[in-house]
Amino acid sequence: FLFFYYLYLLILFLILLRGLLSLKKIYDVAIIGSGPGGYVAAIRASQLGLNVALIEKADIGGVCLNWGCIPTKALLRSAEVYELINKAMNFGIDVPNHSLNLEKIIIRSKNIASKLSNGVNYLLSKNKVEIIRGKATFLSSTKVEIEGAKGEKQGIIEAKNIVIATGAKPKQIPILPVDGKVIWDYRHALRPNKIPNKLIIIGSGAIGIEFASFYNAIGSEVFVVEIQDRILPIEDKQVSDYAKIEFQKKGINFFVESSFELLEKNESNITLLIKTKDKKEKIS
Protein backbone atom coordinates (compact mmCIF):
# COMPACT_ATOMS: atom_id res chain seq x y z
CA PHE A 1 0.00 0.00 0.00
CA LEU A 2 2.79 2.43 0.92
CA PHE A 3 4.53 1.70 -2.39
CA PHE A 4 1.46 2.74 -4.40
CA TYR A 5 0.90 5.74 -2.15
CA TYR A 6 4.44 7.05 -2.70
CA LEU A 7 4.20 6.24 -6.41
CA TYR A 8 1.02 8.30 -6.57
CA LEU A 9 2.77 11.22 -4.82
CA LEU A 10 5.71 10.94 -7.20
CA ILE A 11 3.43 11.08 -10.23
CA LEU A 12 1.65 14.14 -8.83
CA PHE A 13 5.01 15.81 -8.18
CA LEU A 14 6.21 15.10 -11.74
CA ILE A 15 3.00 16.49 -13.21
CA LEU A 16 3.32 19.63 -11.08
CA LEU A 17 7.01 19.97 -11.99
CA ARG A 18 6.22 19.61 -15.67
CA GLY A 19 3.58 22.31 -15.39
CA LEU A 20 5.96 24.67 -13.60
CA LEU A 21 8.69 24.08 -16.17
CA SER A 22 6.28 24.66 -19.06
CA LEU A 23 5.21 27.97 -17.56
CA LYS A 24 8.84 29.07 -17.44
CA LYS A 25 9.42 28.20 -21.09
CA ILE A 26 9.95 31.30 -23.24
CA TYR A 27 9.43 30.89 -26.98
CA ASP A 28 11.27 32.82 -29.66
CA VAL A 29 7.99 33.23 -31.54
CA ALA A 30 4.35 32.66 -30.61
CA ILE A 31 1.84 32.80 -33.45
CA ILE A 32 -1.86 33.31 -32.83
CA GLY A 33 -3.88 31.65 -35.57
CA SER A 34 -3.07 28.63 -37.76
CA GLY A 35 -4.45 29.82 -41.09
CA PRO A 36 -2.31 30.30 -44.23
CA GLY A 37 -0.58 33.28 -42.59
CA GLY A 38 0.00 31.57 -39.25
CA TYR A 39 1.07 28.05 -40.12
CA VAL A 40 3.41 29.16 -42.92
CA ALA A 41 5.06 31.68 -40.58
CA ALA A 42 5.38 28.98 -37.89
CA ILE A 43 7.03 26.47 -40.22
CA ARG A 44 9.43 29.02 -41.68
CA ALA A 45 10.39 30.38 -38.25
CA SER A 46 11.13 26.85 -37.05
CA GLN A 47 13.20 26.12 -40.15
CA LEU A 48 15.27 29.20 -39.31
CA GLY A 49 16.07 27.69 -35.91
CA LEU A 50 13.55 29.49 -33.72
CA ASN A 51 11.51 27.90 -30.93
CA VAL A 52 7.90 28.29 -32.08
CA ALA A 53 4.47 27.98 -30.47
CA LEU A 54 1.35 28.07 -32.64
CA ILE A 55 -1.89 28.91 -30.81
CA GLU A 56 -5.21 27.85 -32.38
CA LYS A 57 -8.67 27.82 -30.79
CA ALA A 58 -10.40 25.83 -33.56
CA ASP A 59 -9.28 23.79 -36.59
CA ILE A 60 -5.68 23.73 -37.81
CA GLY A 61 -5.55 25.57 -41.12
CA GLY A 62 -7.90 28.30 -39.98
CA VAL A 63 -11.07 29.54 -41.61
CA CYS A 64 -9.61 29.55 -45.12
CA LEU A 65 -8.76 25.88 -45.18
CA ASN A 66 -11.69 24.56 -43.12
CA TRP A 67 -14.51 27.02 -43.82
CA GLY A 68 -13.47 29.19 -46.77
CA CYS A 69 -11.22 28.83 -49.78
CA ILE A 70 -10.92 25.04 -49.84
CA PRO A 71 -14.48 23.82 -49.09
CA THR A 72 -16.02 26.45 -51.37
CA LYS A 73 -13.80 25.27 -54.24
CA ALA A 74 -14.96 21.70 -53.53
CA LEU A 75 -18.59 22.85 -53.74
CA LEU A 76 -17.88 24.72 -56.97
CA ARG A 77 -16.30 21.60 -58.47
CA SER A 78 -19.43 19.58 -57.64
CA ALA A 79 -21.55 22.31 -59.23
CA GLU A 80 -19.32 22.30 -62.31
CA VAL A 81 -19.69 18.52 -62.74
CA TYR A 82 -23.46 18.79 -62.27
CA GLU A 83 -23.69 21.49 -64.93
CA LEU A 84 -21.59 19.38 -67.29
CA ILE A 85 -23.80 16.34 -66.77
CA ASN A 86 -26.86 18.47 -67.52
CA LYS A 87 -25.24 19.31 -70.88
CA ALA A 88 -24.12 15.74 -71.57
CA MET A 89 -26.72 15.25 -74.30
CA ASN A 90 -25.05 18.07 -76.25
CA PHE A 91 -22.04 15.75 -76.50
CA GLY A 92 -24.10 12.71 -77.45
CA ILE A 93 -23.97 11.18 -73.97
CA ASP A 94 -27.18 10.01 -72.28
CA VAL A 95 -27.04 10.26 -68.46
CA PRO A 96 -30.42 8.98 -67.22
CA ASN A 97 -31.84 9.73 -63.77
CA HIS A 98 -29.02 12.01 -62.68
CA SER A 99 -29.86 13.98 -59.56
CA LEU A 100 -28.18 16.00 -56.84
CA ASN A 101 -27.25 14.45 -53.51
CA LEU A 102 -26.65 17.51 -51.35
CA GLU A 103 -25.52 15.47 -48.34
CA LYS A 104 -22.78 13.74 -50.34
CA ILE A 105 -21.65 17.07 -51.85
CA ILE A 106 -21.23 18.50 -48.34
CA ILE A 107 -19.46 15.38 -47.06
CA ARG A 108 -16.99 15.52 -49.96
CA SER A 109 -16.29 19.18 -49.22
CA LYS A 110 -15.70 18.43 -45.52
CA ASN A 111 -13.45 15.46 -46.25
CA ILE A 112 -11.25 17.46 -48.60
CA ALA A 113 -10.84 20.22 -45.99
CA SER A 114 -10.17 17.65 -43.26
CA LYS A 115 -7.51 15.92 -45.34
CA LEU A 116 -5.69 19.20 -45.95
CA SER A 117 -5.98 20.18 -42.28
CA ASN A 118 -4.36 16.87 -41.32
CA GLY A 119 -1.63 17.60 -43.86
CA VAL A 120 -0.90 20.96 -42.24
CA ASN A 121 -0.84 19.24 -38.84
CA TYR A 122 1.76 16.82 -40.17
CA LEU A 123 3.91 19.63 -41.58
CA LEU A 124 3.82 21.49 -38.26
CA SER A 125 4.79 18.34 -36.36
CA LYS A 126 7.56 17.53 -38.84
CA ASN A 127 8.99 21.01 -38.40
CA LYS A 128 8.81 20.76 -34.59
CA VAL A 129 6.23 23.51 -34.12
CA GLU A 130 4.46 23.20 -30.78
CA ILE A 131 0.68 23.48 -31.18
CA ILE A 132 -1.20 24.99 -28.24
CA ARG A 133 -4.97 24.64 -28.28
CA GLY A 134 -7.00 27.54 -26.96
CA LYS A 135 -7.86 31.20 -27.27
CA ALA A 136 -5.06 33.72 -26.70
CA THR A 137 -5.54 36.99 -24.80
CA PHE A 138 -2.71 39.51 -24.51
CA LEU A 139 -1.43 40.26 -21.01
CA SER A 140 1.52 42.28 -22.32
CA SER A 141 3.53 42.66 -25.52
CA THR A 142 5.31 39.38 -24.75
CA LYS A 143 2.72 37.35 -22.80
CA VAL A 144 -0.62 35.78 -23.70
CA GLU A 145 -3.02 33.86 -21.53
CA ILE A 146 -4.52 30.66 -23.00
CA GLU A 147 -8.19 29.97 -22.44
CA GLY A 148 -9.89 26.63 -23.16
CA ALA A 149 -13.10 25.99 -25.07
CA LYS A 150 -15.19 26.29 -21.89
CA GLY A 151 -13.41 29.43 -20.69
CA GLU A 152 -11.03 27.64 -18.33
CA LYS A 153 -7.58 29.23 -17.86
CA GLN A 154 -4.85 26.94 -19.19
CA GLY A 155 -1.70 28.93 -18.51
CA ILE A 156 0.44 31.77 -19.78
CA ILE A 157 2.67 31.69 -22.85
CA GLU A 158 5.65 34.02 -23.03
CA ALA A 159 7.48 34.79 -26.27
CA LYS A 160 10.08 37.27 -27.45
CA ASN A 161 7.98 37.91 -30.55
CA ILE A 162 4.25 37.42 -31.15
CA VAL A 163 2.64 37.22 -34.58
CA ILE A 164 -1.09 37.99 -34.86
CA ALA A 165 -2.58 35.91 -37.69
CA THR A 166 -6.19 35.71 -36.55
CA GLY A 167 -7.86 36.15 -39.93
CA ALA A 168 -11.30 37.66 -40.36
CA LYS A 169 -14.95 37.01 -39.63
CA PRO A 170 -18.19 38.07 -41.37
CA LYS A 171 -19.44 41.57 -40.73
CA GLN A 172 -22.71 41.51 -38.84
CA ILE A 173 -25.62 43.54 -40.22
CA PRO A 174 -27.74 44.75 -37.27
CA ILE A 175 -31.11 44.40 -39.03
CA LEU A 176 -30.18 40.92 -40.31
CA PRO A 177 -28.95 38.94 -37.28
CA VAL A 178 -27.73 35.50 -38.30
CA ASP A 179 -30.07 32.74 -37.10
CA GLY A 180 -28.96 29.83 -39.29
CA LYS A 181 -32.49 29.43 -40.65
CA VAL A 182 -33.41 32.25 -43.01
CA ILE A 183 -30.29 34.37 -42.44
CA TRP A 184 -26.99 32.59 -42.98
CA ASP A 185 -23.33 33.39 -42.70
CA TYR A 186 -20.68 31.50 -44.69
CA ARG A 187 -20.72 28.52 -42.31
CA HIS A 188 -24.41 27.88 -42.86
CA ALA A 189 -23.96 28.36 -46.61
CA LEU A 190 -21.25 25.65 -46.57
CA ARG A 191 -23.40 23.19 -44.60
CA PRO A 192 -26.97 23.58 -45.91
CA ASN A 193 -29.55 20.94 -45.08
CA LYS A 194 -31.60 21.86 -48.15
CA ILE A 195 -31.32 23.88 -51.34
CA PRO A 196 -33.17 27.20 -50.98
CA ASN A 197 -35.63 28.07 -53.75
CA LYS A 198 -34.49 31.69 -53.61
CA LEU A 199 -31.34 33.15 -52.13
CA ILE A 200 -30.39 36.81 -51.61
CA ILE A 201 -26.66 37.41 -51.18
CA ILE A 202 -25.55 40.68 -49.60
CA GLY A 203 -22.16 41.60 -51.05
CA SER A 204 -20.51 40.64 -54.33
CA GLY A 205 -16.92 40.09 -53.28
CA ALA A 206 -15.15 36.80 -54.02
CA ILE A 207 -16.99 34.88 -51.29
CA GLY A 208 -20.41 36.21 -52.23
CA ILE A 209 -19.86 35.39 -55.90
CA GLU A 210 -18.60 31.87 -55.09
CA PHE A 211 -21.81 31.13 -53.20
CA ALA A 212 -23.90 32.82 -55.90
CA SER A 213 -22.28 30.59 -58.51
CA PHE A 214 -22.69 27.38 -56.49
CA TYR A 215 -26.32 27.88 -55.50
CA ASN A 216 -27.27 29.08 -58.97
CA ALA A 217 -25.74 25.91 -60.44
CA ILE A 218 -27.67 23.57 -58.12
CA GLY A 219 -31.02 25.20 -58.75
CA SER A 220 -31.55 28.23 -56.50
CA GLU A 221 -32.77 31.52 -57.93
CA VAL A 222 -30.00 33.87 -56.81
CA PHE A 223 -30.08 37.64 -56.23
CA VAL A 224 -26.87 39.53 -55.41
CA VAL A 225 -27.04 42.98 -53.80
CA GLU A 226 -23.95 45.22 -54.02
CA ILE A 227 -23.63 48.76 -52.65
CA GLN A 228 -20.83 49.67 -55.08
CA ASP A 229 -21.23 50.30 -58.80
CA ARG A 230 -19.98 46.89 -59.95
CA ILE A 231 -19.61 43.32 -58.75
CA LEU A 232 -16.23 42.04 -57.54
CA PRO A 233 -15.33 45.65 -56.75
CA ILE A 234 -11.72 45.02 -55.72
CA GLU A 235 -10.93 43.30 -59.03
CA ASP A 236 -10.03 45.11 -62.25
CA LYS A 237 -13.09 46.68 -63.86
CA GLN A 238 -12.57 44.61 -67.00
CA VAL A 239 -12.75 41.43 -64.91
CA SER A 240 -15.84 42.66 -63.03
CA ASP A 241 -17.68 43.56 -66.24
CA TYR A 242 -16.85 40.27 -67.93
CA ALA A 243 -17.78 38.20 -64.86
CA LYS A 244 -21.12 39.97 -64.51
CA ILE A 245 -22.06 39.23 -68.13
CA GLU A 246 -21.14 35.55 -67.78
CA PHE A 247 -22.99 35.13 -64.47
CA GLN A 248 -26.06 36.89 -65.84
CA LYS A 249 -26.09 34.37 -68.71
CA LYS A 250 -26.37 31.67 -66.04
CA GLY A 251 -29.38 33.43 -64.54
CA ILE A 252 -27.89 35.23 -61.54
CA ASN A 253 -29.63 38.55 -60.81
CA PHE A 254 -27.50 41.54 -59.79
CA PHE A 255 -28.40 44.81 -58.08
CA VAL A 256 -25.46 47.24 -58.06
CA GLU A 257 -25.37 50.66 -56.38
CA SER A 258 -28.12 49.25 -54.22
CA SER A 259 -29.34 49.25 -50.66
CA PHE A 260 -32.03 47.21 -48.97
CA GLU A 261 -34.71 47.43 -46.32
CA LEU A 262 -36.09 44.58 -44.24
CA LEU A 263 -39.84 44.29 -44.75
CA GLU A 264 -40.71 41.00 -43.12
CA LYS A 265 -39.09 37.94 -41.51
CA ASN A 266 -40.49 34.74 -40.02
CA GLU A 267 -39.21 31.21 -39.34
CA SER A 268 -39.04 30.17 -42.99
CA ASN A 269 -39.10 33.32 -45.11
CA ILE A 270 -37.65 36.80 -45.39
CA THR A 271 -38.65 39.75 -47.57
CA LEU A 272 -36.34 42.58 -48.54
CA LEU A 273 -37.02 45.76 -50.48
CA ILE A 274 -34.07 46.26 -52.84
CA LYS A 275 -33.53 49.90 -53.77
CA THR A 276 -31.42 51.01 -56.75
CA LYS A 277 -31.08 54.41 -58.41
CA ASP A 278 -33.88 53.62 -60.86
CA LYS A 279 -36.28 51.27 -59.11
CA LYS A 280 -37.41 49.38 -56.04
CA GLU A 281 -38.05 45.65 -56.03
CA LYS A 282 -39.50 43.43 -53.33
CA ILE A 283 -37.91 39.96 -53.09
CA SER A 284 -38.97 37.15 -50.75
Salt bridges, closest charged atoms under 4 A:
ASP28 OD1 - LYS160 NZ 3.34
GLU80 OE1 - ARG77 NH1 2.80
GLU83 OE2 - LYS250 NZ 3.53
GLU130 OE1 - LYS25 NZ 3.07
GLU145 OE1 - LYS153 NZ 3.52
GLU147 OE1 - LYS153 NZ 3.29
ASP179 OD2 - LYS265 NZ 3.02
ASP185 OD1 - HIS188 ND1 3.00
GLU210 OE2 - LYS73 NZ 2.52
ASP241 OD2 - LYS237 NZ 2.76
GLU246 OE2 - LYS249 NZ 3.19
GLU257 OE2 - LYS277 NZ 3.54
GLU261 OE1 - LYS275 NZ 3.47
GLU267 OE1 - LYS181 NZ 3.00
GLU281 OE1 - LYS279 NZ 3.77
